[in-house]
Structures are given as C-alpha cells and as structure tokens.
Amino acid sequence: MHRAAIVCLAFLIGSPGAFARSTSPDASELRSAFLLRASGADRVAEAGGGRQRQARLRRHFELVLSVLIERSPASLTTAVDRLEQSRDEQWDANQRAAWRKKLATARLTQLERLQRYARRGLFPFNEHVAGRAVPVFVDNYDTACAVGHLMRESGWKEVVALIQSTNNLVYVTDRDAGPVAQWALTSGLTREEAALIQPAYEPPPFNSNLAQLTIAGSVMTDDLEYKNFRIGRGASQFDARISYSTGGPNDPNYLAQLGVAVGDYLYVSPSGPSMNTLHDEWAFIGGGTVGGMASLQQPSTEQWIMLSYDVTTRKAGRVIAAAALESIAIFNFNYLFQGPPAAISVTSYAMPLGVDGILASNLALATLSLSSNQGPQSGPFLHGIDNAELSPRTGLTISTVIKLTGPGEFTSFINSFAVVPEPASLTMASIIGLAALRPRKRSTAMAQS
C-alpha cells in the first residue's frame, strides 16, 4: 500500500462510485479477529519466529488499509450518523457536510498513521496471560496495539495510559461506551473498522469439501462419523428449501469452497489462538475464504442457507448426550460492504436420526439458536454458544437454517457434541470396577497380617 494510494483518498471523498468494490482481500492473509469475542479460553501455540510474526502482521495491515480506503464513503456516512446520534442532535445538510469533511480529514490521518505503524514493524507481545491469545493495549515495553497507537497519535495519550493501568486487555468491541468508543466517534473510523485492525486467525483445515460430501462419503473422528450432507440456498426460505437436496445447489464452485473440519481436540491455529468448543467433539462447517456460505452486497436483501447431516457414534457403548451450536468470532470472517450492518441468524435443530429438521422442525429434540446484534453501536458479529442436553442416543440428524440480511458475508458455524459412555455400559463398568477392587483390599489385609 503506497502513500500515493492513501493520498488519493483526499480527492475521492464524497464520490461513492469511485470506491466500487473491485477485489476481495485474501482471507488467508487478513488476520482480523473482531477481538476474540468467543466464549472460553483461547490457548495458543506460537508458529514461526519473530520475523514470520512480523511479516504476517505487516501483510494484515496492508490488506486492512486497502479495505479501509475502499469503504471510506460508506464508513464516513456511518461515522456522521453515529456522531450525530451520540450528541443527541439533528443536523441539517450543511452541518452534516461540515462534519463529514472533518471526519474525512481525520480518517486520512489515521490511515497514514496506520501505514507508518505497519512499516515500523514493532508490535506488542502478550506477557500478561499464559496460554491464551488476548488483546494487549500496551505491552510491558510500552508498545501499543494498533488502536492504542492511533489513539496516542490523536492526542489521547493520557486515556491510553489509563486503559493500560485499568483495563489493558480490553476488547475494542466489548464496550458500547467508554474511551475507545468515544475516540472512534471522531477518529474517522467506525468501531467495526477498529476491530478489523486487530489480527485474526485461520479456521481449521477442512477434512473434505461439500462438493464431495453432498454426493457421497463421510468425515470421522475416533468417536463420531458425519455423513449424508444436504445443502440448499436461495433468496428466500422457500427458494432454499426447493433447492435443498442431496447434491446441494447446482453450483460446484460454491460447494467446492465450503467444507467440513472435524476434531476431538482443542484446535490451535498456526498463527495464534485456539478454537475452544464447549464439547470435545466438534464439526466446523462453512467456508474459510471471503464469500463463505452467504454473501450479499445490497442492503435489506436476504440469503437463506439450509444444511443437514447425520452424526453417529462409531464405538459400542458410546452415546451422544448433548449438542451445541457455536460461533467463534475469531474464525467467523464477516466483511462489511457499503451500507448498514448485516444481520445473521443461525438455528440448528437436533433431530432423531433420519428425521430432517428442514422438513419437520416441530419434531426437534432441541432447538439451538444464535443471532447477531444490530444498532448504531453494535457490529454484525455472530458469537456465542447455545447448548442442550439430550437423552443419550447413538445418532442424530442436525439440520441448520442460516439467514443473512445484507450487506455482508457469513462464513461458518460449529456444532459440538458431548460423547459419553452409555448409561448401561457405565453401570456395568462400575460393577466390574468394584469387583476388581475387592481382591486388592483382601490382598492388602493379608499382607499386613
């Protein structure tokens, strides 16, 4: 990203057509995490040395700068709207134009500062929390994170020092109010863009893609097998249901970019934190690239995705006792197009094996739901967990309905499962265990006599 490209922004502000979205950033290099809003501990294993880490972050900021430049007109409109609302005022056209000009100047300054920050290549270290990836506003060597650096350069040094001493591990999007949110109002950036600046991490590598799995085949862990995948999509729930069948939508390119990763372990990203699911057995479903499962550029448009699969235990005496729907924002890349924030809702129906929830959701054993928050101070980030205990069984059909309201993109969701010994097997094991203990006690007594 050359300075000349940034300087061009000053001449293009106010000309939305000049910023038509031409290319998508490479999500494999863009590290935006939206500040680790997922629940649970994120355990990390450092990949590579200092030079590799520096190169990854520099590339990340280069891509972030290109996104920020491209979305400037829409972001400035959002920034003006939020500033007006925060002051509880109603501005006329002249006042809005004046504030837009001020915020455009501030935005240009922030982009230049971010470019210099990336070139310098001095980034903070986490020496505060062992084994977890957490945002560090200012590290032990007085190196600020990118947002903290921009705040310092904006004259907010005392505020940054206060954050360092009182809430140094603050997540930018965790607060609807407070010093970071207050700074964002006049920075020329939105809070979503401040979150975009923070590094993100790769989803787990797919075991297989849906182009293959919707035709035949399965993916497995030691305990579970996932098979019989069906998927459909459309502009309405009816359209998605019509296209829903074995083989999925008639678009091999779409299915080829979507995949399934399964595991029975804590997934650790090569570039940082982990995917820490509620239950040990998990299936990560969707896309790891820009576009993902659903993508809409126009405001108020809808896209529906319907996906089902069967999950069964592979070992005698093992049963599924709970199911969860999870979304971990660190892996759920959601690119914002021009316009208001996207809205995302995801519902997974845990069904008796062989009963499809897309066709008969009223028979669900459990209904698991997540949805994004909307509003001037909240981003379109889907995160959280919905869990349900089940009567133990050897198999389930999981049917998931996704609704995206544009503009935006949604990439992935996670189902996790608790696999436990079957109650009868557990009882028998207890009896055997007690029987095995009695001879030991007698032997001990004999040895003592």
N, C-alpha and C positions, 0 to 999 in steps of 0.2 A: 504494500500500500504506500504509494508515493505521496509526498506532501502536496503535489500539484492536484491530485485527485481530491484531497480534502479541501484545498482552497477553492476548487470548483463549486463546492457546496455553497459558498457565499453568493455565487451568481445564480444558482439554481433554486434557492429557497423560494417557495411560493409558486413553483412550477411543477405540480404533481406529475404531469405527464413525463417530465424528464427523468422520473425515478421509477418508471415501469419496471417491474421485477423481471430481470432478464436471465439471471442464473441463480441456482440454489447453492448455498455453502455446502461443502463436503462435511456431512455429519460425522464422518470418521475422524476428522481433524478438529471440528468445533467442539470445545470442551464445556459448553455452558451447562451448568448443573441446576440452575434455578435454586441454588443454595440449599441443597440437601434437605428437602422438606419431608422426606420419608420418615416413617417411624422406625425405631430400633437402632442398634449400634452398627456403624459402618466400619468394619475392620479392613485395614489396608495392608498391602504388600508393595513396597516401592519397586517400581520397574525401571531398570536402567540407572545410570548415574546422573550427576548434576547437569551435564551437557544435554543429555536426552530430555531431561525435565525442562530445561530452559528452552530447547528447540520446540517442544510441544506447546509450551505456553506462548511463545512468540507467534507461532503459527495460529494458535487460537485467537490471539488478539488481532492478528491481521485479518482473519475472517470476520471477527466481530466488527471491526472498523468498516469493512465493506457492507455488512448488513446495516449498520447504523447510518451510513451515508445513504444507502438505497431507500431506507424507510423514513427519511427525515421529514418530508411534508406531512405524512400521516401522524408521525410522532409529535411534531410541533403542534398540530391541531389538538391532539390528546393532552399535551402539556398545558396549552392555553385553557382548555376546558377544566382541567383539574385545578389549576391555579385560581381560576375564577370561582370555582366551587369552594375551594379551601378558604377563600376570603368572604364567602357568603355574599357575593356581589353579582350584579347583572351588567355586563359591559356592552356598550354599543359597538358598531363595526369599527369605528376609529380606535377605540380603546383596545379591542382585540387585535387589530393590525399592529398597534404600537407594541403590545406585549409579545406578539409573535416575532417581531423584529428583534426585541431584546433577547428572547429565548433562542432565536436562531443564532445570534452572536455568541451567546453562552454555549450553545451546542457546538459550534465550530471550535471554540476554545477548548472544550472538553475533548473533542476528537483529536486535536493537535497534541494535547497533554497525554492522552492515552497512547498515541503513536510513539511519543518520546519515552513513555514508561516501558512500552514493549521493547523498543530498541535498546534501552539501558540493560534490560535482562536481569534485573535484580528483583526477585520475588520472595515473599515471606515463607518461612518454614513453620510447620506445626510442631512445637516442642511443649505443647500445653496438655494435650490429651493423647495418651498412649494407645496405639492400635486403632484409632478412629480418624477418619477424614473429617475435619471440621474447618469452617472458615475462620481465619485468624486476621482480625482487623489490622493489628500491628504486632509484629513478632518481637522476639527478645533482642533483636539487633536494630530496632526502630525502623524496620522496613514495613511499609504499609501495603495492604492489598490494593488492588487497582482502584476500588471505590474509595478507600481511605486516602489513597494518594490524590485522587481527583478532588476530594473534599479539602485536603490540606492546601492544594494549589488554588482552591477557590477562596481561601481565607478562613477556613473552618478548622484551623489547627487546634484551637482550644477544645472544640467539640470532639475532634478525633482523639485527643488526649483523654477526654472524659470517657469516651466509649472504650478506649484501651484499658482504663482503670476500673470501669464498672461493668462492661459487657463486651469483652474483647472477642468473644466467639459469636457475636451477633450475626444472624442471617438477615440479609437485606430485605427479603420479602416477608419476614416474620412480624413486622410491625406496620400497622396501618398509619400510625402516628409515631413521632419521635424524631431524633435529629437526622437520621439518614433519609427518612421520608420527607422531612422538611427541606433538606438540602436538594433532594431530587426535584421538588416543585419549581425551583428557579434555576436548575442546572442546565436546562435544555434537553435533558434526558428523561425518560419515564422510568418508573421503578422496575418495570419489566426489563428494560434495557440495562439497568444497573445489575439485575440478576443475570442477564445474558453475558455480562462481562466476566462473571465468575466461572472457573473451569468446571466442566462436566466430564463424564467418564463413559466408557464403552459398555453396551449391553453384553450379555454372554453370547458367545458364538453359537450359531444355530446348529442343531443336530441334523435337521432336514428342513427343506422349504415346503411351503404349502402347495406348490405346483406338483410335487411328488406325493405328499401326504393326502391330498384330496382325491387321488386316484387309487393309491394302494400304499401299504407299508405302515410302519409304526416307529415310535421312538421309545426308549426304555431307560429306566434306572434299575438298580438291583431289586427294588420293591414294586415298582409300578410300570405299566405299559400304557401308552397313549396311542389311540388309533381311531379309525373311522372319522376322519376330519371332513366337515362340510362347511362351506362358507358362501355367503351371498352379500351383495352390496347394491345400493340403489339410492335414488334421490328421496325416497320415502320409505317408510316401514313396509308398505305393500310391495314396492318395487324390489326391495332387498329380499323379501320373503319369496317372491316369484322366482328370483334368480338363485335362491338357496337350494342347493342340491349337491350330491356327490360330484366332485369335479369343480365345484365353485363357479365364480363368474367366468365368462368366456373371455378371459384376458390373461394369457400365460405370463406376460411381463409383470402384471400386478401380482399374481400368485408367486412368481419366482423371487420377488423382493421381500416376501413375507415368509417367516419361518417359525420354527418351534425349537427352543432350547429347554432341556430338562436337566434336573440335577437333584441330588440328595445331600447337598453340602452347601457351605457358605461360598457363594461366588465372589471372587476377588478380581476386580478389573485390573488389566495390565497397567493402567495409568493411575490407579489410586484406590478409591473406596470399594466397598463390597455391596452386593445385593443381599440384604439380610431379611429373609422372608419369615413370616410368622411360624410356618411349619417347615420341617426339614425338606420334604418332597415338594418340588415346585416345577411349574411349566411356564416359561416366558414366551409369550405369543405375540407376534406382530412384525414390525419392521425396524431395522436398526439404521435406516437411512432417511433422508429428508423425503417427505411424502407419506411414508409409512402406510398405516391401514386406511386412513382417511385424510383427504386434503381438499380444502375449499378456499378460494381466493375472494369470493364475493360475500359481503355481509348478509346475514339473515338467511342464507341458503343452508340446506341440510344434507347430510350424508349419513346413511344407515349401514352398519355392518352387522351381519349375523353369522356366528361361528359356533359350531358344536363339535364335540369329540367325546369318545368313551375313554375312561380311565379305569383300569382293573389291576388288582394285586397279582403278583407273579408267584408268591410263595404260599404254601399251605399254612394255615394258622395265622395269617396276617390280614387285617381288615382296615378300611378307611373309616376313621371316627370323627373327622372334622374337615371342612373345606373353607377356604378363604379366597376372596378377591382382593388383589393388592395392586397399587400403582405407586411406583417409586419415582419421584420427580427427577431424581438424578439421572435416570435412564430414559425418561419419557420426554424426548425432544419435541417441543411444540413451537414451531416457527410462527410468528405473528405477521400476517400480511397487513396491508393498509386497511384501516377500518377499526371498528370496536373489537374488544377481546372475544375470542371464541368461547363457546360453552361446550363442555364434554360431559356426557353421562354414560356410564357403563354398568350393566346389570348382568350378573351370572346366575343362572338357575341350576341348582344341583338337583338332578332328576334321578329316579330309579333307572338302572341300566337298561338302555334300549328305548327309553321314552324321551322324545325330543322336546326340549323346553321351548323351542321356537314355535312348535305347533301346539303344545299343551302345557303352557307355563303354569296353569292352575293346579297341576299335579306336582309341583315342585316340592321337594323335601326341604329346601331352603332357598331363599332369595337374597343374593348379595349385591349391594349397590354402592357406587361411588359417583360423585359429580363434582365438577369444578365450581369455584366461586366466581361470581361476576360482580361488577361495580367499578366505580372510578378508582378505588384504592386496592383492588384485588386482581391478580393475574389469572389467566386461563390455565392454571396448573392443576392437573388431577393427581392427588396424592392421598394416601391413607390406606386403611385396611377395614374390610367388613368380613366377619368370621361367623361361622355357625357350626355347632356340634351336631353330629348326625348319629342315628342308630347305626352301629357297626355293620358294614357291608363290604363285599369283595369287589364291587364295581359301581360306577356312577356314569351318567351322561351329563356333561357340563355344556350348557347352552348359554351363549353370551350375546347380548344385544348392545351395540355401541351407537350412540347418536352424537354426531358432531354438528354444531351450528357455527357457520363460518363467520369471519375468515380465520383460518388456522389449520393446523395439522395435528393428528394424533397418531402415535406410532405403536404403542404396545400396552399390554396389561399382563398380570401374573395371576395364576391360580396356584395356591399351595394346599397341601394335604397332610393331615396327621395320620400316619400309618402305625397301628398298634397291634399287639398280639390279640387274637380273637379271644373273647371272654372265656369260652370253654377251654381253649388252649392255655390261657393264663391260669385258670383254676387247676388244671392238670399239672402244670409246671410247678405250682405252689405245693401240691401234694407230693410230687416227686422230690422237690427240694427239701421238704420237711422229713421225708423218709430218709433222704441222704444224710441229714444232719444227725439223726438218732444214733446210728452206729458210731459216728465220730465222738459223740458225748460219752457213750459207753466205753470206747477205747481210751478216752482221756481219763475216765474214772478208774479203769483197770490199771493204767499206767501210774496213777497216783497211789494206788493201793499197795 
